[in-house]
Amino acid sequence: MTQHTFPETLLARARDIRLVIFDIDGVLTDGSLFFDNNGQEYKAFNSKDGHGIRMLLEGGIEIALITGRQSELVLHRADNLKIPRDRIWQGYRDKRPAFDDLLAKTGLSAANIAYVGDDVVDLPVMAQVGLAIAVGDAHYYVKQHAHWVAQTAGGRGAAREICEMLLHVQGKLQAKLESYLT
């Protein structure tokens, strides 16, 4: 993450975040969907994004995934990143019921949750959370309604940028980075 100066409004919202919800297609991937001749679906995930998510988890911030599509690949990636299966909702084009379920399961306030999205189907949940974030190549209307827009595109390091921003704002990033030198 390059050095940023963050607006005070973002800092105030980001300090209280305890859980981040990521959309999948267009956020943790670049939105491309690959199918073979048998209909098998493939997705490409960014390893830097994955490491950012691990850093966030190690920093005490939980992760949840809500996606409109259904894919075994999402479960494999979540297992790889140590995201608990009870924090994954798939097949939710309307993401509000999944968000309501998440609130009930965690007992967290919406103010303590960030949502990262890229398209208009993400807006109903983005409008409810304490910190709404758009990836750099999100739909223009999503960017207009986000509290913060990452510089990086979905599936190309946006999640890493977001994770490092949250760790930085919460005073955890520098120690985490320095831990790699020992």
C-alpha positions in Angstrom: 0.0 0.0 0.0 1.4 3.4 -0.9 1.3 6.0 1.8 -2.1 7.7 1.9 -3.7 10.5 3.7 -7.1 9.4 4.7 -10.0 11.9 5.3 -11.1 12.1 8.9 -14.6 10.8 8.0 -13.1 7.6 6.7 -10.8 7.3 9.7 -13.8 7.5 12.1 -15.7 4.8 10.2 -12.7 2.5 9.7 -11.6 2.5 13.4 -14.8 0.7 14.5 -14.8 -2.0 11.8 -14.8 -5.6 13.3 -15.9 -7.5 10.2 -15.5 -7.0 6.4 -17.8 -8.5 3.9 -16.4 -9.1 0.4 -18.4 -9.7 -2.7 -16.7 -12.3 -5.0 -17.1 -11.6 -8.7 -15.6 -8.2 -9.5 -14.1 -7.8 -6.0 -12.0 -10.8 -5.2 -11.9 -11.7 -8.9 -11.7 -9.4 -11.9 -15.3 -10.4 -12.7 -14.3 -12.8 -15.5 -16.1 -16.1 -15.6 -14.4 -19.0 -17.4 -16.3 -22.1 -18.4 -15.0 -25.3 -20.1 -16.9 -27.3 -22.6 -18.5 -29.3 -19.8 -19.8 -26.2 -18.1 -17.2 -26.3 -15.3 -16.6 -22.8 -13.9 -13.2 -21.3 -13.2 -12.2 -18.1 -11.4 -8.9 -16.4 -10.8 -8.2 -15.1 -7.4 -5.3 -12.7 -6.6 -2.7 -14.1 -4.2 -1.9 -10.6 -2.8 -5.6 -10.1 -2.0 -5.5 -13.4 -0.2 -2.6 -12.5 1.9 -4.3 -9.2 2.8 -7.3 -11.1 4.0 -5.0 -13.4 6.1 -3.4 -10.3 7.6 -6.8 -8.8 8.4 -7.9 -12.1 10.1 -4.6 -12.2 12.1 -5.3 -8.5 13.0 -8.6 -9.6 14.7 -11.0 -8.4 11.9 -13.4 -11.1 10.8 -14.2 -11.8 7.1 -17.5 -12.8 5.5 -18.3 -13.5 1.8 -21.7 -12.7 0.2 -22.1 -13.5 -3.5 -24.8 -13.7 -6.0 -23.4 -16.8 -7.7 -23.0 -20.3 -6.4 -19.6 -22.0 -6.8 -17.6 -24.7 -5.1 -14.5 -22.6 -6.0 -15.6 -20.0 -3.5 -15.6 -22.6 -0.7 -12.2 -23.9 -1.8 -10.8 -20.3 -1.7 -12.4 -19.6 1.7 -11.0 -22.8 3.2 -7.6 -21.8 1.9 -7.9 -18.4 3.6 -9.3 -19.9 6.8 -12.7 -18.1 6.4 -15.2 -20.1 8.4 -18.0 -21.7 6.3 -20.6 -20.1 8.5 -19.4 -16.7 7.2 -20.1 -17.6 3.5 -23.4 -16.9 1.7 -23.7 -17.9 -1.9 -26.6 -17.6 -4.4 -27.9 -14.4 -3.0 -28.6 -12.0 -5.8 -30.5 -10.0 -3.1 -27.8 -9.8 -0.5 -30.0 -8.3 2.2 -31.2 -11.6 3.7 -27.6 -12.8 3.9 -26.6 -9.6 5.6 -29.5 -9.9 8.1 -28.4 -13.5 8.9 -24.8 -12.3 9.4 -26.0 -9.6 11.9 -28.0 -12.2 13.8 -25.1 -14.7 13.9 -22.4 -12.3 14.9 -24.4 -9.9 17.2 -22.4 -7.1 15.6 -23.9 -3.7 14.8 -24.0 -2.7 11.1 -21.8 0.2 12.1 -19.0 -2.3 12.9 -19.2 -3.9 9.5 -17.6 -2.9 6.1 -18.8 -4.1 2.8 -16.7 -4.2 -0.4 -18.6 -4.2 -3.6 -18.4 -3.4 -7.3 -21.9 -3.4 -8.8 -25.4 -2.1 -8.2 -26.6 -5.4 -6.6 -24.2 -4.5 -3.7 -25.8 -1.2 -2.9 -28.6 -2.4 -0.7 -26.1 -3.8 1.8 -23.6 -1.0 1.3 -26.3 1.5 2.3 -26.6 -0.2 5.7 -23.0 -0.8 6.8 -20.7 1.5 8.8 -18.2 1.6 5.9 -19.1 1.1 2.3 -16.1 0.5 0.0 -16.0 0.2 -3.8 -13.1 -1.3 -5.8 -11.4 1.0 -8.2 -13.2 -0.3 -11.3 -16.6 -0.4 -9.7 -19.7 0.8 -11.5 -19.9 4.6 -11.3 -23.1 4.6 -9.3 -21.5 2.3 -6.7 -18.5 4.7 -6.4 -20.9 7.6 -5.8 -22.5 5.8 -2.9 -19.3 4.4 -1.3 -17.6 6.0 1.7 -14.3 5.1 0.1 -13.1 3.9 -3.3 -9.9 1.8 -3.6 -7.5 2.9 -6.2 -7.0 -0.7 -7.4 -9.3 -2.8 -9.5 -11.3 -5.8 -8.3 -9.2 -9.0 -8.5 -6.1 -7.0 -9.1 -5.1 -6.0 -5.5 -8.1 -4.0 -4.3 -8.8 -6.3 -1.4 -5.2 -6.1 -0.3 -5.3 -2.3 -0.5 -8.5 -2.3 1.6 -7.1 -4.7 4.2 -4.0 -2.7 4.6 -6.0 0.6 4.9 -8.1 -0.9 7.7 -5.0 -2.3 9.5 -3.3 1.1 9.1 -6.2 3.0 10.5 -6.5 0.7 13.4 -2.8 1.0 14.2 -1.9 -2.6 13.3 -0.3 -2.4 9.9 3.2 -1.3 10.7 3.8 -4.0 13.4 2.4 -6.6 11.0 4.7 -5.6 8.2 7.7 -5.5 10.5 6.9 -9.0 11.7 8.0 -10.2 8.3 11.5 -9.0 8.9 12.1 -11.1 12.0 
